[in-house]
């Protein structure tokens, strides 16, 4: 990311006391070798924080106007150098991870040239113009069509003021107002890999409190369904899904998270747990009989399935009778440039016939 600078300094005081001298030496080693401090986040504190927003007579913090970074004399909450969006943005198309903080990039100011339309979670570049239906929008150009989440069964109070985390966002503790307050401390206690506890923000899938899953280590910057599978794994519910509350994902599933804001589209009461369905079912195990018997068993990154039991490692196969259709099966990052009505067509083509989706 451009203009990201940090300063490291050590003050060693002469001492005749050998114990004090040894302590100073150990402190110096810790500061000079960042890897020793990289328990949960990468690098030294000053990569992300500034004590006084001042160094050598200049401000340290940056504002990001969704185009470029400029230094600001106004301190940021939690002694941070950047906002959530600023930390996870880049002004180059090829940058998928910040070189200093190692933060994954979710907004490139030009079309991302890595992955497929960016990382697994999508990229705000596509909503930075006028294409509202390519994703959620935390940018300053508010949605021109919607004034509330579709299917807002839980009356979230969200209008066009979507945030990264908190009561009006996806990440963090969604019972807490404000992005930073809702996610505070999680970066310092982050847990990766198989996440099946989800009792805190830090041990939940992608800081989505309450959601289980398996985290791919590079956010699907690289992927594979070959001999060494390389991708996220998503938790699915069963029996059509458990109803979500305004801040608790039903069944600890990724679709249950969607159901917090789009509740009319999730849960057996809103879809029916068996045919005839009144809405497209999700968190419902794929039958292993009838027309589904001919379904491909190869995992398809374009149309991911959910696992009713989160695996300890990614799998390259799909198992009818065990795995389930989830929201992301149709609303995946790979399909974001297609009109919504085309998503289902692509799901059928990709998973059942192993054909590629037609271009948008």
N, C-alpha and C positions, 0 to 999 in steps of 0.2 A: 504494500500500500504506500502511496506517495507521502512524503513529508513525515514519516514516522521516525522520530529520533528519540534517543534516550541517553541519559548521562549516568555513569556509574562513578562513584567516588568513595574513597576510603580515607579516614583520618586515623593515623596511628600515633599514639602518644608514647614517648619514651618513658620507660619505667624500669626501676631497679628491681622490681618485684618480678621474679621469673614466672609466677603463675599468671599475673596480669599480661605479661608479654606473650605467654603461650595462648591466652584467650584471644588476644588481638590477632595473633597469627592465624588461629583457626577461623576467626571472623572474616579475615581477609581472604582466606581460601574459599570460604563459602560464597562470598560476594563475587569473586573473580571466576568461579566455576559455576555458571548458571545451571548446569545439569543436576547439581546437588540440590537445587531449590525447586526443581520441576516435578514435584510430587503430583500435582493435579493440573496446574496450568504451566505453560512453558515460559521460562525466562525469569528475570528478576522483577521485583515489584514495579520498578519504574518503567517497565514496558507498557503497563496499563494505568498506573497511578502516578499522581504528582502531589507532593505534600502541600505545596503553597502556590501551585500554578505559576512558578517563577524560577527561571534558571538563567544566570548570566544576564539578568536584566530583561529577559524576554519571557513571554507567556509560553507555557508548555501545552496547554489544552488546545484542542482543535474543534471548530464547528464544521459540519458537513452539510452543504446545501443541496445535496443530491446530484451535484455536478463536480464540485471540487472541495478541497480542504483548506481552511484558513485558520490561523491562530486566533484565539480569543482570550481576552483578559477576564472573562467571566468564568469563575470556577464551576466545575460540574459536580453533581452529587457523587458521594462515595469516593471522592478524590480521584475520579476517573479522568483520563485524557480525552476519551471519545464517548459519544452516546452509543447505545446498542447498535443503531444503524451505522454509525460512523466506524465502529470497530469491525463490523462485518461487511464493509463495502470496499470497493477498489475502483480506481479510475482507468484500469487497463482490462481488456477483454479476456486475457489469458490467465489472470490471477484467480486461483480458486482457494488459496490459503494465504493469509498474511505472513510475510517472511519473518516478522519479529514476534508477534503474539501467537502465531499459529492458529488464529481464529479462522473458521470456514467462512467463505465469502458468499453472501446471499443477495448482494446487489452489485452488479458491475454497471458502470455508466454507459457501456456499449455492450452489444450482444455477446454473451459469454461464448468462448470458443473451446471450452473444455466440457467433458461429460456430454450429456444430452440436455440441452437447455439449462445447463448449470448443474449443480449438485442435486442430490435426491429431493431436498426440500423445496426446490424451485429457485427462481431468481426474480427479484423485484424489477429488474430491467423491463420485463414484459408488461408490467402495469405502469411503468413510468411514462408511457405515452398515453394513448387513448383506448387501449384494448383492455377494458375492465374485466372481462371474463377469463383472463389468463392467470388469475391467482388472487390471493388476499392482498390487500393494499395498506401498508403502513406509511406510505409516502404522503407528501403534501398535496398531490393532485387527487382529491377524493373521488370516489366512485361516482360516475355520472348517472347511474341507474338505480342502484340499491340504496336504501336508507336504513336497512336492518338486515340481519342474516336471514336468508330464506329458511323457512321452517323454524322460526325462533320460538319454539315451544316453551322454553324456560324464561322468556322475557329478559334477555341479557342486558338490555339498555344500550347496546352498541348501535350506533347510527353510522356515521362515516368517520368515526374517531377510533378506528382499530389501532391497537398498540402491539408491541412485540410480546409483552407478557402482562400478567395480572388479570384483573376482572374484565378487561376489554382486549385481551390478547390470547395467544395460544400457549406460550411458554410460562414456566414458573408456577407459582401457587395462584390459581385463578380465583381464590377467595380473598386475595390481597390486592388493593388498588395501587397502580403505579408499576411500571415495568421493572425498575431497579429494586424496589422494595419486594416485589414478588419473586425475584430471582436471586436476591442477595445471598452471597456465600456459596452458591452452587458451583461456581467455577473453581473454587478452592477445594471442593470435596467431590468432584466429578467421578463417577464410576462408569466404566465402559463395558463392552461385550454383552453378555447375556444379563438382562435386567428383569428380574421377576419379583422384586420387592416393592419398589415404587412407593415407599413410605415418605420420602422426602423429594424435593426437586432434584437434588444431586444424584440420587440413585434411581431416578425415573428415566425412561427412554427420552433422549434428546431434551432433557429438562422440561418435559411435559408431565407435570406431577400426576402420579397415579397410573401412568401408561407403562405397560410392559413391552418388551421388544428386545431385539439384538441389534446393537449399533455397529455398523461398518466403520472401520477405523479412519477411513478417509472420506466419509460422507458420500460414498459412491462416485468419487472422482474417477476411480477405476472400478470396473465391474467384470464379473465373469460368472458363467454358469457351467463352466467346464469341469476339469478334474479337481480344480481348487476353487470352489465357489467363493465369490467375493461380492457381497451385497448385504443390505439391511434385511432383517426379518421382522415381520409385524405380527403383533398379537391380535388374534381374532376371538370373538365371543362365540357363543353357541345358541341354538334355538331362536335365531332371529335377533339376538342381542338383548342386553339388559338396559333398561332405561337409564339415561344419564341425568344428573342434576346440573345445576348451573356451574358447578366447579368440580364435579367428580365424574370421570369417564366410566360409563357402564361397562362392567366386565373387565375393566383395566385394559380395554382394547383400543387400538388406534381409531376405529370407527366410533367407539364410545366417546373419544375426545371430540370428534366431529359432532356427535350428538349433543354435546353441551350447548352448542350454538344453533345446530340444525336438528333439533330434537324430533321434529315431525317426520324426519326421514330415517330415524334409527330406533330400534327396539321393536320387539314382537308385537306390541300393541299398536304400533303405527304402520307396520308392514304386513303383519300376519306371519305366524311362525311356519305356516305351510300353505301350499297352493289351495285356493286362488289368492294370490298376493294383491294387495291394494297399492303397494309401492314396491319398487325394486328391493328385494331382500338383501340384507347384508348381515355379517356375523352369523351366517347360516352355512353349515357344513355342505360342501358340494356332494350330491348323491354319487354313489359308486355303482349305479345301475341305469338302465334305460339309455337315453341319448348321451348321458355323461360317461358311459363306459368307453366311448371312443375318444374322450378328451386326452390331449397330450399330457404326458407325465413329466415333461421337461419344464422347469421353472422358466418363466418368461419375464424379463425385467420390465417390459413395456406394460404388462398387466400383472403386477404382483398379487399373490394370494396371502392370506393371513394364516398363521399357525395357531391352532387351539392350545398347543403347548409350545412355548417359546424354546427353540433349540439352543444348544450351547455353542453351535457353530452354524454358519449358513449352509443351506442345502440346495442342490441343483435339481431337485425333483418336486413334483406336485402330487399329492396323494388324495384322490377322491375318497370320500368317506371320512376324511380327517381334516383336511384343509378347508378354508372357507373364503368366499368372496367378501371383500372389504371395500370401504369407500375408495381406497387408493387403487383398487383393481381397474376402475374406470377413470378416476381423477388423478392419475399419476403425472409426474413431471414430464414424462415423455409424450403425453397427449395434450399438454396444456395449450398448444397452438391450434388444436382442432376445436371447432365449435362443439359445444356441450353435447348436442344430439349425436355427434359422430363417435363419442367415447364408447358407447355400448357396441356399435358396429365393430370397432377396433378390438374390443375385448373378445368378441366372438371369433373374429378372424385370427387373432394372435394365439389365443389359448386353445381353441378347438381345431383350427386348421393350420396353425403355425405359419400363417402368412403375415407379411408386413402390412402395417396400416397404410392406406393410400395417403398421398401427401395432402396437406390442408388446402 
